[in-house]
Structure formats: C-alpha cells, structure tokens
Amino acid sequence: MRPPDGDGGAETVVLTPGGADVTSLGGISVLSACKAEEALSGDFDVLVVCDSTIRQTGAAPDLSAPVGRFVEAGKPVAAIRDATLELARLDLFDTRAHTGDHSGQRGKLVLHDRGAVHYRDQPQAVTDRAVITASGAAPAIFAREILAAIGLGSAELRDYLAMYGDEHGAAKG
C-alpha cells in the first residue's frame, strides 16, 4: 500500500504467487497485478501475507524472498490467521512477540518452531519490530496496526476501529 499523492488514502495492490488470478474460498475473483515473489520493498509500504488454509499444508507457495526483502529493509510485514504460519516457518518469531490462531497445534504445522515462547495468546493484534500478526478474531485491529505502521493512523481511525475491537476488551463489572 502506498498513499496516493495529496489525499492521505492508501492503494491496495494484489500480488499472487506466480501472478495468477485467484478466487477466494468465498467465491470472490481477484485479479493479480504481478507475481508476489517479485515484490520489492522499495515499491510498497507494507507486505500483507493473506490468510489461506493452504498454509496448513506443505503445498503453500514460497514467499520467503519477498518477506525477507521487506524485513531486511525494515518495512512492515503483516500476517493474519494461517498466514502467521508462513512467518513462523521463516523464523521471524524466534525473537518477536506475535499471535495467531494456532498456539496449540503450531508445533505440528511448523517444524523447528523456536518462537513459541514469544507467542501471545490474545485476540488483539501484536506488533513487534515491524512484524504485525493477528488471529482471525481481530481483523479490525489488524487493519488498524497496518495503517498505523505506514503512517495512516489517526485518533479518529483508532476510535472508529476500537468500536469493532471492544469485544476483546476486559469484562467490566
């Protein structure tokens, strides 16, 4: 995402493995702008690795090159739900706090998982050194963290998105 000149918004560019157009599990057709493997950190403000159940298998596409380029450049990399498995396999959680959906079974899904000690079992998103993670229960807070990481956060946006994340707050009374 990169904000267009002057309006403070963000542009979303979809990149897919191999550059192929895809259809989501929900039946939404998505056109790819180019190959995800070729994403350069200088061309984008953040890399968001999308959720996909294929990441629970050995058939997931290899995104280590673009993820590595973004991490090396200090650019944000974000993953939600099953996409967090990709980052765990790349050892990004060895020294970073993170969350996701697979605390109980991640050891079976990610060989040599050394980041379990840094796992935060919480519904809120976690950001640690430009790596943003969230469980599937926190899409609004995940989006807030991404926008804040690229300088598009604001008090108004925080307040608006907090309305959707309030169910994750501590019980009162």
N, C-alpha and C positions, 0 to 999 in steps of 0.2 A: 504494500500500500504506500502510495506517495500522495501527499495532499496536492491538489491542483493549485496553480498559482492564484493567489488572491482570495479564495473563498473558504479556506480552512477546512475543507472536506477531505475525503480520502477516496482514492481509486482502488478498487479491488481487481487484481489481475489473476486469473485462474491458470495455473500451470499443472499439468498432469504427467504422470510417468509415461515417457515416450511421446508426449504431446497429443495423445489420443483423446478425442471427445469421450465423455463418460456419462453414464446415467446412474443417479443415486439409488439407494435402496428404496427410497420413496417415489421413484419414477421421474425425478427431475433431470432433464437433459442439460448438460453443462458443456459449453464449448471451451476448448483449451486454447490459450494464447501461444503456448510453446511448451517445450519439454521441461519438466520440473528439475531434471538432472542438470540442466544448463543454467539454472537461476544463479545470478551473480549478485553478491551483496551490494555492489555499487548501483544496481538498477532498482533496488527495492528498499523500503524502510524496515520491513519485518517479513519473516518467513513463517507462515502458519501451516503446520502439518495437519491435514484434515483427518478426522476420525474415520476409521474403516475397520470392519471386523476382519479383513484380510491380515491385519497386523497381529492377529492372534495365531496366525499360521506361519509356516515357513515360506509362503508364496508372496509375502509383502515386497513391493518394489524397494530397491536400494536407494535411499535418499541421503546416504552418508556424505556424498560430495557437497551438495548444496547446504546441508545443515552445517557441515564443517566450515564452509566458506563464511557463513553468517556468524557462527560462533567466533571464528578467528578474527573477524572484522569488528566484533563487539556489537553486532546488530542483534535485535531481539529475534528469538526463535520461540514459537508458541505451539503447544500441543494440548489437545483435549481428548479425554477418554482413551480409546485404543491407540491414538496417535502417541500418547506418552510412552507406549511400549517401544516405539521406534527410537525415542530419545534415550530410553534406558539401555537399549541394545548398543547405542553409540557411546555408552559410558558417561553421558552428560550428568547423570545423577550421582556419580561416585562421590562428589563433593558439594552437591547443591541440594537445598531443600526443594521438595516437589510433592505433587499429589497426582491423583488419577483414579481409576476405577478398579485396579487390580491388586490391592495390597495383599490379599490372601493367596492369590494364585500367580503373582508375578514371577516368583522363583521358578515356576514350571514353564512360563512363557518366555522368560529372558534368562538364557544361560549366563552364568558368571555374573549375576546381579550383585554388584558391590554397593549399590546405593540404597538398599532397604533401610538402613539406619537413618537416612535423611528423609524418608517418606513421612508426609504429614497426612494423617487420616482425618480429613476435614472436607466439607463441601465447598469452602471458599477457594478461589484460585490462589496459587502460590507463585511469586516471582522471586528468583534468585539469580543475580548476575546475568541479566538479560535472557533468562530462560523462564518462560511462563507456562504453567501447567494448570489443568483443572479437571475435575471429574465431570461426568455428563450432567450432574445436578447443578452445575454453576455456569451455564453459557453466558448469562448477562454479565457476571463478574469477570469472566474470562475476556469478554469483549472490552470491558472497561480497562482491564490491565493492558491489553494490546494497544488500545487507543492512548492510554497514558504513556506507554513506552515509546510511542512515536510522536509524542508532544501534542496530541489532540485531546487530552483530557481537560476537564474543567470542573469547577464546583457544581455547575448545573448538570453536567453529564453524570458526575458521581452521584448526585442526589437522585436523578432520574433512574439510573440503573440500580441504585440501592433499593428502590421500591420492589424490584424483582428479586433481589437477593435477601430481603428481610426475613424470608422464611428460614434462612440459615443462621440468623442471629440467636443469641442466647434467649431461652424462655424467660419471661418476666412473671413475677408473682408467684 
